[in-house]
Amino acid sequence: MNRKILAATAAAITGAGLVTAIALTPSASAGQQATAGDQAQSEMLAAMSRDLKISPEQAKLRLASEQRAAVADNTLKKQLGTSYAGSWLDSTGTTLTVAVTDAAQADLVRAAGATPKTVARSASDLDAAKLRLDAKSTKAPKTVPGWYTDVTTNSIVVLANAGGEAAAKSWAAESGVPSDVVRIEASAEKPRALIDIIGGNAYTFGSGRCSIGFPVEGGFVTAGHCGTTGTRTSNPSGTVAGSSFPGNDYAWVRADAGNTPRALVNRYPGTVPVAGSTEAAVNSSVCRSGSTTGWHCGTILQKNTSVTYPEGTITGLTRTNVCAEPGDSGGSWISGDQAQGVTSGGSGNCTSGGTIYFQPISEILSVYNLRLMVTGNPPSSTTTTPTTPTSPTTSNPPGGTWAPYTYYGSGATASYGGSNYRVIQPHTSLPGWEPPNVPALWELA
């Protein structure tokens, strides 16, 4: 990371307590080093290059920038409190903007060398307005395929099929959401849950087929519409231990003895590692793995989206421009090496393109008290006792045990410059992220 930017970021976090817009433009050499010798990463970059229509070198730089953005945004969300109004990256993935409602905080950020955006409504205000629509989901017109919070315009967007704009506006008004908060947007979407087409890596249940999401200790997570609680699965064999659909679209399968969860996502062919679950910002690149159409990439469009399928309304989804098809349901969404969620459903296909939604992974892990399998956690049969992850073993650089391009999980420790440090937020280290330089990631042990 550029030292000047890094210093400004650290000062804002530890001193003023906030940053609202950070230019995230790493050097080419840092991006190249971060992926050197990693074949799986190279394949991911190739897919991003293909689907985002950028060069492999631009994909490298984008991934490095987005990783920094995710760390900054998750820290700032806590620091800004009720003034936080959402965040997004620009179209190139290099500049993170975090909106605030307090102009005084924006001035402090400018003094730190950042560019804020002051808006009228906080993220909690937008979420409260959207909850009013969610509460009226059963009365939503059939011409309304979904609605979401749009932090880039500081509003709630209600999607409407052709000819349904008036009905959408009337329904939104009846929900009690002020008219100046709502935008009606024309949409050709006709979402449906993605279940039953042939694929590559898959699991089956009854007469259906879906895709495995992320391995967790004891099994894996997937979509809720891919089996009710108690449903038996095959390949791998197991039992759906918890499921929620509609309303939510998540489930987890407790695998039978002998199955081995691994911190990997299928790339068709090959795999990519899962190092954590730090949430990516709006406009970040994201890739999806599914058993029907394989590996495809795009960007995150909006978060906290509600979508109405024929079975009912699902809330809290993330909206993307990545394609998918039936049978991809439940599959993995990953940004860099960070797990993001599991495929729910959407519109279109991988020939003409589409709009697809995923269920964020954080809610699934929290609801079922699950532990995501990540690099640093040794794979184990579901019959063994879960083990505590250990810090990765690295060669000792002159400054101590800390090393770049290494995953440090929650509670991991490392030494640098004669001092010992403890991880605050799990991450994969990069040059410039030495413990004393990034107080958002490390604290003195």
C-alpha positions in Angstrom: 0.0 0.0 0.0 1.2 3.5 -0.7 2.9 4.7 2.5 1.3 8.2 2.4 -2.2 6.7 2.0 -1.4 4.1 4.7 -0.3 6.8 7.1 -3.4 8.9 6.5 -5.7 5.8 7.0 -4.0 4.8 10.2 -4.2 8.4 11.5 -7.9 8.6 10.7 -8.7 5.3 12.4 -6.7 5.9 15.5 -7.0 9.7 15.8 -10.2 11.2 14.3 -11.8 7.8 14.3 -13.1 7.8 10.7 -12.3 7.9 7.0 -15.0 8.2 4.4 -13.3 7.9 1.0 -9.9 6.2 0.4 -8.0 6.0 -2.8 -7.0 2.4 -3.1 -4.4 2.2 -5.8 -1.6 -0.3 -5.0 1.7 -0.6 -6.9 1.9 -3.1 -9.7 4.7 -5.0 -8.0 2.6 -5.5 -4.9 -0.2 -7.0 -6.9 2.1 -9.2 -8.9 3.8 -10.5 -5.7 0.5 -11.2 -4.0 -0.4 -13.7 -6.7 3.1 -15.0 -7.7 3.3 -18.8 -7.8 -0.4 -19.3 -7.0 -1.9 -21.2 -10.0 -5.4 -21.1 -8.5 -5.2 -17.3 -8.1 -4.1 -17.1 -11.7 -7.1 -18.9 -12.9 -9.4 -16.6 -10.8 -7.7 -13.6 -12.4 -8.3 -15.1 -15.8 -12.0 -15.5 -15.1 -12.2 -11.9 -13.8 -10.4 -10.7 -16.9 -12.9 -12.5 -19.1 -16.1 -11.5 -17.4 -15.1 -8.0 -16.2 -13.4 -7.3 -19.6 -10.2 -6.1 -18.0 -6.6 -7.2 -18.4 -5.1 -9.8 -16.0 -2.8 -7.1 -14.6 -5.8 -4.9 -13.9 -7.5 -7.8 -12.2 -4.5 -8.2 -9.9 -4.5 -4.6 -9.0 -8.3 -4.7 -8.4 -8.1 -7.6 -6.0 -5.4 -6.0 -3.9 -7.4 -2.7 -3.8 -10.6 -4.5 -2.9 -8.9 -6.3 0.0 -7.8 -3.0 1.4 -11.3 -1.6 0.9 -12.9 -4.4 2.8 -10.7 -3.9 5.8 -11.2 -0.1 5.8 -15.0 -0.3 5.3 -15.5 -2.9 8.1 -13.4 -0.7 10.5 -15.1 2.5 9.5 -18.6 1.0 9.9 -17.8 0.6 13.6 -16.1 4.0 14.0 -18.7 6.1 12.3 -21.6 4.6 14.2 -25.0 6.2 13.4 -23.4 8.6 10.9 -22.4 5.6 8.6 -24.5 5.7 5.4 -23.1 2.9 3.3 -20.1 2.3 1.1 -19.2 1.5 -2.5 -16.2 1.3 -4.8 -16.0 3.1 -8.1 -16.3 1.2 -11.4 -12.6 0.4 -11.4 -12.6 -1.0 -7.9 -9.8 1.4 -6.8 -11.6 4.1 -4.8 -13.8 3.4 -1.8 -16.5 5.9 -0.8 -18.2 5.8 2.6 -21.2 8.1 2.9 -21.8 10.0 6.2 -24.7 12.1 7.5 -22.5 14.4 9.6 -20.8 17.1 7.6 -18.4 17.8 10.5 -17.1 14.3 10.3 -16.6 14.8 6.5 -14.4 17.8 7.3 -12.2 15.8 9.5 -11.8 13.2 6.8 -10.8 15.9 4.2 -8.2 17.0 6.7 -6.8 13.5 6.6 -6.6 13.6 2.8 -9.8 11.7 1.9 -12.9 12.8 0.0 -16.3 12.2 1.8 -19.8 12.2 0.6 -22.4 13.7 2.9 -26.0 12.4 2.5 -29.4 12.9 4.1 -30.1 9.3 5.4 -27.9 6.9 7.4 -27.6 3.2 6.6 -29.9 2.5 9.5 -32.5 5.0 8.2 -32.4 3.2 4.8 -32.7 -0.2 6.5 -35.6 0.9 8.6 -37.4 2.2 5.4 -36.8 -1.1 3.7 -38.1 -3.1 6.6 -41.5 -1.3 6.0 -41.5 -2.7 2.5 -40.5 -6.2 3.8 -43.4 -6.1 6.2 -45.8 -5.7 3.3 -44.1 -8.3 1.0 -47.2 -10.5 0.8 -49.1 -7.6 -0.7 -46.5 -6.6 -3.2 -47.8 -6.6 -6.8 -46.8 -9.5 -9.0 -45.1 -6.9 -11.2 -42.7 -6.1 -8.5 -39.8 -8.6 -8.6 -37.8 -7.0 -5.8 -36.5 -4.0 -3.9 -33.2 -3.0 -2.3 -31.3 -0.3 -0.5 -29.1 1.7 -2.9 -26.4 3.4 -0.9 -25.0 5.2 -4.0 -28.2 7.2 -4.4 -29.2 7.1 -0.7 -32.6 5.7 -1.5 -34.7 2.6 -1.6 -35.2 1.2 -5.2 -38.4 -0.7 -6.0 -38.2 -2.7 -9.2 -41.2 -2.8 -11.5 -41.9 -4.9 -14.6 -43.3 -3.2 -17.7 -46.7 -1.6 -17.0 -46.3 -2.1 -13.2 -44.7 1.2 -12.3 -48.0 2.7 -10.9 -48.8 -0.3 -8.8 -45.3 -0.4 -7.4 -45.5 3.3 -6.4 -48.8 2.8 -4.8 -47.6 -0.3 -2.9 -44.6 1.6 -1.6 -46.7 4.5 -0.5 -49.1 2.1 1.4 -46.1 0.6 3.3 -45.5 4.0 4.9 -42.1 4.8 3.2 -41.9 8.5 2.3 -42.0 9.1 -1.4 -38.7 11.0 -1.4 -36.9 7.9 -0.2 -38.3 5.6 -2.9 -37.2 5.3 -6.5 -39.2 3.1 -9.0 -36.9 1.5 -11.5 -38.0 -0.4 -14.6 -36.9 -4.0 -14.6 -37.2 -7.1 -16.8 -36.3 -9.4 -13.9 -38.5 -12.5 -13.2 -36.6 -14.2 -10.4 -37.0 -17.8 -9.5 -35.1 -20.2 -7.3 -32.4 -22.1 -9.1 -32.6 -25.8 -8.5 -32.7 -28.7 -10.9 -30.3 -28.7 -13.9 -27.2 -31.0 -14.4 -23.8 -29.7 -13.4 -20.3 -30.5 -12.3 -19.8 -30.4 -8.5 -23.2 -31.0 -7.0 -25.2 -32.7 -4.3 -28.7 -34.2 -4.7 -31.7 -34.3 -2.4 -34.9 -36.2 -3.3 -35.5 -35.5 -7.0 -33.6 -32.2 -6.9 -30.0 -31.1 -7.4 -28.1 -28.0 -6.0 -24.6 -26.8 -5.5 -22.5 -27.0 -2.3 -21.8 -23.6 -0.8 -19.0 -23.3 1.7 -17.6 -26.2 3.9 -18.1 -25.6 7.6 -17.1 -27.9 10.5 -19.4 -30.9 10.3 -20.8 -30.2 6.8 -21.6 -27.4 4.4 -23.9 -24.4 3.9 -26.2 -24.0 0.9 -29.5 -22.4 -0.2 -32.7 -22.9 1.9 -34.8 -23.8 -1.1 -32.5 -26.8 -1.7 -34.1 -28.9 1.0 -36.2 -28.6 4.2 -34.9 -29.6 7.6 -34.5 -33.3 7.8 -34.1 -33.8 4.1 -31.4 -36.4 3.2 -28.7 -35.5 0.7 -26.4 -37.6 -1.5 -22.8 -36.9 -2.7 -22.0 -36.0 0.0 -24.5 -37.9 2.0 -25.9 -36.0 5.0 -29.0 -34.4 6.5 -30.3 -30.9 6.3 -29.9 -29.8 9.9 -31.4 -26.3 9.4 -33.2 -24.5 6.6 -35.1 -21.2 6.1 -37.1 -20.4 2.9 -38.8 -18.2 2.0 -38.1 -15.1 4.1 -34.4 -16.2 4.1 -32.7 -18.5 1.7 -30.1 -20.5 3.6 -29.5 -24.0 5.0 -26.8 -26.1 6.3 -26.2 -29.8 5.8 -24.6 -32.0 8.5 -22.5 -34.5 6.5 -22.4 -38.1 7.4 -19.3 -39.6 9.0 -16.3 -40.0 6.6 -16.8 -36.8 4.6 -14.0 -34.2 4.9 -14.8 -30.4 4.7 -12.0 -28.4 3.0 -11.4 -24.7 2.7 -11.8 -24.7 -1.0 -14.1 -23.5 -3.8 -14.4 -25.3 -7.1 -13.2 -23.2 -10.1 -13.9 -25.8 -12.9 -11.3 -27.0 -13.2 -9.1 -26.6 -10.1 -9.9 -24.9 -6.8 -9.4 -21.6 -5.0 -8.7 -21.3 -1.2 -11.0 -19.7 1.3 -9.1 -17.6 3.8 -12.0 -15.8 5.6 -15.4 -14.1 5.3 -14.6 -10.3 5.3 -17.6 -8.7 3.5 -16.7 -6.9 0.2 -18.0 -3.4 -0.6 -20.6 -2.5 -3.3 -19.0 -2.5 -6.8 -16.3 -5.0 -5.6 -15.7 -7.9 -8.0 -17.1 -11.2 -7.0 -16.9 -14.7 -8.5 -19.5 -17.5 -8.3 -19.1 -21.3 -8.5 -22.0 -23.6 -9.4 -22.6 -27.1 -10.6 -24.5 -26.1 -13.8 -22.5 -23.3 -15.3 -19.2 -23.4 -13.4 -17.2 -20.3 -12.6 -18.4 -16.8 -13.5 -17.4 -13.3 -12.2 -19.0 -9.8 -12.0 -19.6 -7.1 -9.5 -21.7 -6.5 -6.4 -24.5 -4.1 -7.3 -26.4 -3.6 -4.1 -26.8 -5.1 -0.6 -29.9 -5.6 1.6 -32.1 -6.5 -1.3 -35.6 -8.1 -1.1 -36.6 -10.4 -3.9 -40.1 -11.9 -4.5 -40.0 -15.4 -6.0 -43.2 -17.4 -6.6 -42.7 -19.1 -3.2 -42.5 -15.8 -1.4 -40.2 -12.8 -0.6 -36.6 -13.2 0.5 -34.9 -10.4 2.4 -31.3 -9.4 3.1 -29.9 -10.7 -0.2 -27.0 -9.2 -2.2 -27.7 -8.3 -5.9 -25.1 -8.8 -8.6 -24.6 -8.8 -12.4 -23.1 -12.3 -12.4 -25.0 -15.0 -14.4 -26.3 -18.3 -13.0 -28.8 -21.0 -14.0 -30.9 -23.6 -12.2 -28.7 -26.1 -10.4 -26.2 -23.4 -9.4 -28.4 -22.7 -6.3 -26.5 -22.9 -3.1 -23.1 -22.5 -4.8 -20.2 -20.3 -3.5 -19.6 -16.6 -3.9 -16.1 -15.4 -3.2 -14.3 -12.1 -3.5 -10.5 -12.7 -3.7 -10.1 -15.4 -1.0 -13.0 -14.1 1.2 -16.3 -16.0 1.3 -19.3 -13.8 0.5 -22.4 -16.0 0.3 -24.4 -18.8 -1.4 -26.5 -18.5 -4.6 -30.2 -17.9 -4.1 -31.8 -17.1 -7.5 -32.4 -14.5 -10.1 -33.1 -13.7 -13.7 -31.5 -14.5 -17.1 -28.8 -17.1 -17.9 -25.2 -17.4 -18.8 -25.8 -17.0 -22.5 -27.5 -13.6 -22.5 -26.5 -12.5 -19.0 -28.6 -11.9 -15.9 -29.1 -10.6 -12.4 -28.4 -13.0 -9.6 -28.8 -12.7 -5.8 -26.8 -14.4 -3.1 -27.5 -14.9 0.6 -24.6 -13.4 2.6 -22.6 -16.0 4.5 -22.3 -14.1 7.8 -26.0 -14.5 8.6 -25.9 -18.3 7.9 -22.8 -18.8 10.2 -24.4 -16.7 12.9 -27.9 -18.3 12.9 -26.6 -21.8 13.1 -23.4 -21.1 15.1 -21.2 -22.6 12.4 -17.5 -22.3 11.9 -16.3 -21.6 8.3 -13.5 -23.8 7.1 -10.6 -21.5 6.2 -6.9 -21.9 5.3 -5.1 -22.6 8.5 -7.8 -24.9 9.7 -6.8 -28.5 8.8 -9.4 -30.5 6.9 -10.8 -33.2 9.1 -13.4 -36.0 8.8 -16.8 -35.1 10.3 -16.2 -37.9 12.9 -13.2 -36.0 14.5 -13.3 -33.4 17.2 -13.0 -29.9 15.8 -9.6 -28.3 16.4 -8.6 -24.8 17.1 -6.8 -23.1 14.1 -3.1 -22.4 14.6 -1.1 -19.5 13.3 0.6 -20.3 10.0 4.3 -21.3 10.2 6.5 -18.9 8.2 10.1 -18.2 7.8 11.4 -15.4 10.1 12.0 -12.1 8.3 14.5 -9.7 9.9 11.6 -8.0 11.7 10.3 -11.1 13.4 7.8 -13.8 12.6 5.4 -11.6 10.6 5.5 -12.2 6.8 3.6 -10.9 3.8 1.2 -13.0 1.7 0.2 -15.0 4.8 -3.3 -15.6 6.3 -3.6 -14.6 9.9 -6.8 -15.9 11.5 -8.6 -14.6 14.5 -6.4 -14.6 17.6 -3.2 -15.3 15.7 0.0 -13.8 17.0 3.2 -12.6 15.3 6.3 -10.6 16.3 7.7 -7.6 14.4 10.4 -5.1 15.3 10.9 -6.6 18.7 7.2 -6.5 19.7 4.5 -9.1 19.8 1.1 -8.5 18.1 -2.3 -10.1 18.1 -4.8 -10.1 15.2 -7.9 -7.9 15.6 -9.4 -8.7 12.2 -8.5 -11.9 10.1 -6.7 -11.0 6.9 -4.1 -12.1 4.3 -1.1 -9.8 4.8 0.5 -7.6 2.1 3.6 -5.6 1.9 3.0 -2.3 3.8 0.6 -4.1 6.3 3.3 -4.6 8.9 1.6 -4.8 12.4 2.7 -1.4 13.6 1.4 0.2 10.4 -2.2 -1.1 10.5 -3.8 -0.7 13.9 -7.1 -1.8 12.4 -5.7 -5.3 11.9 -3.2 -5.8 14.8 -2.9 -4.8 18.5 0.0 -5.2 20.8 -0.2 -8.6 22.6 
